[in-house]
Amino acid sequence: MRPIRAGFVGFGEVNTPREIIERKCAEAQRALAAEGIELVATAPVSDDPAGADVARAIAELSASDFDALVLCIAGWIPSHAVIAVADVFRHKPMVLWGLTGWTEGGRFITTADQAATTALRKPMVDMGYRFAYIATPKGAPLPVGRVVSYLTAARAAALLRSARIGSMGYRDMRLYGTMHDGVSLRSRIGPEVECFEMLEMTQTIDRLDPAAVSELCEELPSRWEFVRPPQPATLERTVRLYLAVSGKVRERGYQAVTLIDVDGVKKLLGFAPAGVFMLLHEEAGVCTVPENDILGAVTQLVTRYLTGQVGAYMEFYEFLESGMLMGVPDYVPTEVVDGPVTVLPTAFGDFGEGLLNVSRVKTGRVTLARLTSSGDRYELHLATGTAITPGPWEEAGWVPPAPQLPGLEITLDGDAEAFFQNVASQHYIISYGEHTQVFRDLAGILEVGVV
């Protein structure tokens, strides 16, 4: 992903020694730059009677684009000077960041930073600004991590506005929870969803270069660890569909892809598309989720933009008293595999042979997320927990001997029953680590609820 770009403007009243305000703002800028933030900065603004500082700051900040604007309050400043700058960028997320004083000669010296921020916070809420209010405690280190979290969310919001999701087909298995409302999704969250037909992919398959197909087919046995050799036709079907879909990804610039799985690839083309999804992750670098799960794909993009991780999907198999058994009946991205990528050529029910990923999945602390909607009202369901490798289990219906699917047994933090009562889909997106704050920051920017 591109670096985070933030506008930065400091404030301090005209009667405070200028060198103090400049020193404090420069320290905050250096702290953000050390975290990799690209700053579009202007010199500190005072409440000079002519408004020259305000005019200069607006002109300099307007010359470049950025994801969010940091209003760095380094001392007392009458609110009108801050609002005069901020209101020009009211369409941007903002950080209202109050700094703190310092100790010198055995005495604590303050420039009344929080007098200014407390005078601003509620008016900014009432004016409809989207912002994080971050106050540095007396004499404490700068809360750079908290600021960076919000700036990360602001970048994610900007990336979502230009994101494009491709869906081969629509509403696999006639499911309800995988559908979306294109107008409200584009308006409220940002991504554009494009549907394309499986017929277009089969026509593309007929025009593929045989040498390109053979080359990738020959490479896969050395890339993945096969439990037993697959039928040559299974590899070829997988590679051909991958090459067709990846061509569409490049043509349209998709950041995420979902395919009609059961009613499409399996039923009409005669094989499972797990290997296609695996290759789309490894070769094309896009997010993938099966079954035309549009909001699942959006949640994957959210997860990737916030955490930098791949955003693997998992679905529920069993609820436990304190959590759940989650797994996938097809594939997991290489990024979340613990050990070699292990593939079993097998079949489920009446479907023909496909490539089933049976790899062991990484364990540890996880964050689960799912974006959901009711009409044009969107919510983000979040939970955290600890994931371990489950004991022996299988899903009925696979060709004997049934494989153990990639899965995790997750013990939730907090009330598991409350999570179950708010579950929003069979598919949730996982990331490793504790990321609830940055998800909440994004929810605030997008003005969606958090459950």
N, C-alpha and C positions, 0 to 999 in steps of 0.2 A: 504494500500500500504506500501511497505517497505520504510524506511527512505531514504532521499537523501544522496548519498555518493559523496563527493567532495575531489579531491586532492588539496592540498594547499602548495604553495611555495612562500616565500617572497624574495624580492631582494633589495639590497642596495650596493653601491660601496664600495670598500675596504677602501677608505679613510674616509668614514663617520663613526663616532663612532659606534661600533658594538652594544652597549647597546641601542642606539636610534632605530636602525633598528629592533632589537629583540623586544623592547617594543611596537613599532607601529604594527608589525606583530602579536604579541600576542594579542593585543587589537582587531584586526580584526578577529582573530581566535575565541576569546571568544564571539564576537558578532554573528558570524555564528553558533557556537555551541548552543548559547542561543535560536536560531530559530529551533533547532532540526536537524541541519545538522551534519552528521557523517563525520568527517574530517580524511583524510589520509594526515598527515602533515609531513613536513621535515623542518629542520632549514633553516633560510634565506641563500640565495646564494649571494656571492660577485663575483667580477671579479678578483679573485686571479690569479696570473700569471700561476700557475701550473694547474688550473682548478679543484682543489680538491673539491671545493664546488659543482660545476656542476656535477661531477661524483657521489658524495655522494647523491645528491638530486635525480638524475636519478635512482640510485639503490634503494633508499628507496621508491620512488613513484611507481616504477615498481613492487614492492612486493605485491601490492594490486590493486584491480580493483575499479574504481569509475566512476561516471556519467559525470563529467566535471572537468577540472583543473582550479583552481584559481591562476592566476599570480598576486600576491599582490606586487605592486610597492611601496615601502616605502621610496624611495629616488632615486637620480640619479643612473643609472646603464648603462654602455655601452650595446647596444642592443644585441651584440653577446652572452653575458652570458645568457640572457633571452631566446633567440632563441635556444641556445644549449640544454636547458632543454625542452622547448616547442615542439621542432620539433620531439622529441621522441614520443610525445603524440599528434601528429598532427591529428590523427583520432578521437580525443575527442573534444567536444565543450570546449571552454575556456572562462574565464572572465579575461580581462585585466583591473585590478582594481588599479587605482592610489589613494593613500591616501593623506593626507594633513598635514600641519604643526600645530603648537600650539603657544599659547601666553604665554609668561613668562616674568615677570618683566616689563610689559607694552610694550613689543616688540613681534612682530610675528616672529617665527622662522620656516624656511622651509628647507626641505632637497631636494627640486627641484623634487618632485615626478612627476609632470606633464611634466617636461623636458624629463624624461625617457619615459612616456607613449606616448607623441607626437612623439618621435623618433621611437616608435615601431608600432603605429597604422597602418600606410599605408604599411610598409613592411609586416606586418602580413596579411593585406588584399591581397597584391600582391602574397604572398606565399600560398594563398588559405585556410587559417585557418578560421574556423567558430568560431566566438567569439563575446562577448559583450564588448564594450568599456565603462567603467564606471569610471568617474573621480569625486573624492570628492571635492566639492567647498571649497574654502579657509576657514578654521576654522569651517566648518560645521560638523554636526554629520555624522557618516559613513552611506552611502546609503545602508544599509543592505537589506532593502526590495527589492531594485532593483536587488541586487546580488542574493537574494533568488529566485526572479521571474525567472531569467535565469537558475539557478540551477534546479528549478522545471521543466522547459521546457526540460532541459538536461535529467533529470530522465524520463520524458515522452517519449522522443526519444528512450531511452534505453529500456523502457518497451514495446514500440511499436515493437521493433525488435524481441521480443520474444512472441508477442501476437498471438493468434490463434482464428479465427472466424469460427463458424459453420453455414452453410446455408442448411436448409432442402429444397431441390429443388433449382431452379434457375429461375430468370426472371419472377416472378409472373406477370400475366396479360400482358405478353410480353412487359413490359415497357423497355424503352431505358436507362433512367436515373439512374436505380438501378444496372446496370451492372458494371463490373470492368475488368481491365486488370491485371491478376494475376502476370505476370512477373514484370511489372513496379511498381505495388503496393508493391510487396515484396522488390524490389530493392530500390525504392525511399522512401517509408514510413515505411515499416517493416512487417506488419502483414501477416501471412499465412492464406489463406482462404480455408476451406475444405467444399465441398458439400457432403451431405449425403441424402439418399433417404427416402421419406415418407414411402415406402414399408418396410424399415428396422424398422421404428417406429411402424407400425401396427403389424409387426411380434413380436416386443418386447412387445407390449400391450397384445398380446395373452399369454405371459409368465409371466405377472405380478402376484405378490402375492395378492390375493383378500383381505387379511386382511389389507395390506398397503393401498389399494385403499379405503376400507371402512373407515379406520381411518381418512384419510385426508378429505374424503367427509363429515364425521360427524363433523369435526373441522371447516370447512369453514363458516357455518352459524353463528358461534360465532366470527369468525375473521373479516368477512365483514358484513356490514349492507345491507341487501337485501330489496329493495323496495317492492317486493312481493316474495313469495317462488318460487324457480326455480323448474323445473321438475327434479326428481331424475336422469333421464338419462342425463340431461345437466351437472349436477355436475360430474357424473361419467365419461362422455366422456372427460371433462376438466381435471380431475385428472389423468386419464389414459394416456392421451397424455403428460401431464406435467411429469409424472414419467418416461415415455419412453425417452423424450427429456433430462431431467435432468440426466438420466443415461448416455446418450451420452456425455453430458457436462463433467461429471466426468471422463468418459473413455478417452476422448481426451484432456481434460484440456482447454476447450474453455473459453475465457474471454468475448465473445459476441456471440449472437445467433440471427439469423433471420429465419423466417419460410415462406414457400409459403402459403400465406393467402387465397386469393380469389380463385385462380385456384387449390388450394390444400386442405387445411383443410375445408374451407366452401363448396367447390364444391364436393369433394370426400368423406369427412368424415361427412359432413352434419351439422357442427356447427361452430361458430366463436371462434377463439383461444384466445380471450382477456384474459380469466381467466388463460390460460396457460402462457401467457407473465407475468401476475401479479405474478403468483407463481414462475416463473423463477427469477424475481427480488427479491421476498421476501425470497425464500428458497435457491436458488442456487447463488444469488448475482451476476448474470451476466448482462451485458448490453443487451437490446433487442430492436429490431425495426422490424416492419412487412414488408412483400412484397419483401423479398430477397434484401433489400436495403443494399448492401455491403458497399458503401462509407458512408452511414448513420451510419452503425455499427462502421466503423473506426472513424468517427467524434465523436461518443459516447465514444469510448475508449480515444480519444484525450481529450475530455472534462473531463472525469473521472480522467485521469492521471494528468491533469493540475489543476483541481479545487477540486478534492475529492468528487464531487457531482455525482449523478446518471446519469445525462445526458439524460433527457427525450426528446423524439421526439415530435414535433408538426408539423401539416401541415396547409397550407394556405386554408382558406375558402373564404375570401373576402379581397380585398385591400381597405384601407381607405385613405383619403387625406394625413394623416400624419403617417400612419402605416398599420396595418392589423388585421384582426380577424383570429386567429389560433385556431385549435382544433384537437381532435382526435376522430375517429369513433370506438374506441375500448377500450383503456385503458391508464391510466397514472400510473407510479410507485407510491407506497405508499409514498415515500420520498417527492413528490411534492404535496401531497394532503393536503388541508386545512380542517381539521375536519375528520370525519370518512370516511373510504373507503366505498363508496356507490355503490352498484351493482344492475343493473336492468336486469332481465331475459327478453330478447326481441329478435326480429328478424328484419332483413333488407331485403327487396325485397323477393326473392324466397328462401333465405337461412333459415335453421332451427334455432330454438332458441339457442342463445348463451348468455354469460354473458357480458353485456355492463357496463363498469365502467362509472358512471355518477357523480363522485366525483367533488367537488369544488377544483380548483387548486390555489395554493399559488400565490400571486401577489408580485409586487415590481420591483426593478431594475433587468433587465435580459440582458444576452449576448447571441446572437444567432450565431451559427456557422454551416458551411457546407464545407466539403472537396469535391472538384470536380476535374475532370480531362478531358483533351482533348488529347487523345493519351497518351503519357508518360509525359505530362506537367500537374502538379498539382497546384491547387490554393486553398486558404482558404478564404471563404467569411465570413466576420464578420460584426456584427452590434450590437448596444446597444440600449436600450429603457426602457420604463416604462410600466409594465403590470398591467392591472386592470381586474376585473371580468366583462365580457361583459353583456349587457342587454339581455332580453329574445330573443332566436333564436333557430332554429331547422334546421336539414337537412332533406329534403324531401326524403321519401322512407321508413322511419321506421314505424313499426306497430303503429297505433294510440293508445293512444295519444303519439306523437313523443317526445322523451326525449331531454333535453338540454344537449348537449355533453360537456365533459370537455373542457374548452377553456380559452383563454386570448385575450383581446384586447390590442394590443401593440402599443404605440406611440413611433416612432423611434426618436433617436437623429439625427440631421442633415437632409439631403435631402432624403426623402422617395422615390422619383422618381428614384434617382440614385440607391437606393437599389433594387427597382423593376426591373430596367433594367439589373441588374447583378444577378438576382435570379437564383439559380443553380439546384433547385430540389423542389419537393412538400414537402419534409421532411427537417426540420432544427432541430438542437439540441440546447436546451436551458440550461443555467445555471443561477443561481441567483447571482447578483452582477455584478461588472465591472471587466472583466477579459481580456480585449483586449491586454494588454501588454504581459501577459504570452503566449497568443496565438501567438502573433507576434514573441516572442522569439523562440517558437517552430518552426514557419514557417521559421525563419532564419536558425535554426539548420538543418532543413530538406531541406532547399534551395527550398522552394515552395513560390509562389507569394501570396500576400495578397490583397484582393479586398475590 
